[in-house]
Amino acid sequence: VMAKDSVAIKVAFSDSRSMCCVYKTILLTRDATTEKLISLALEKHGLSDAPKQYRLVQITESKKPNVIPENVSVFFFIDTSCQDFKFVLEKIEAPPPVEQEQKIGRAV
């Protein structure tokens, strides 16, 4: 149930090595930013990773993921049409290193 200034949400940690999905309940308030919420969720899951390594995704009934933008008040970006407020922390994959082209000079 969503109150005027807070809502209880459930946050799971997405781990490709595990088939298990354990949700942790967090009270989301109007002033909780994405980074603050990710940090709290990581702490509740016993992880000390940097929050910037993750993104917060709401699981919606339409099966279309609602990716919460960085540096926003999460409270105002959640899909309120859902019966349950379930989220998943997804690790952001680092982009592959860019190989610099070797410049070869030619004598003309």
PyMOL commands that set and color helices and strands:
alter all, ss='L'
color gray80, all
select helices_A, chain A and resi 34-44+51-53+74-76
alter helices_A, ss='H'
color red, helices_A
select strands_A, chain A and resi 6-13+23-29+54-59+66-68+86-91
alter strands_A, ss='S'
color yellow, strands_A
deselect
rebuild
show_as cartoon
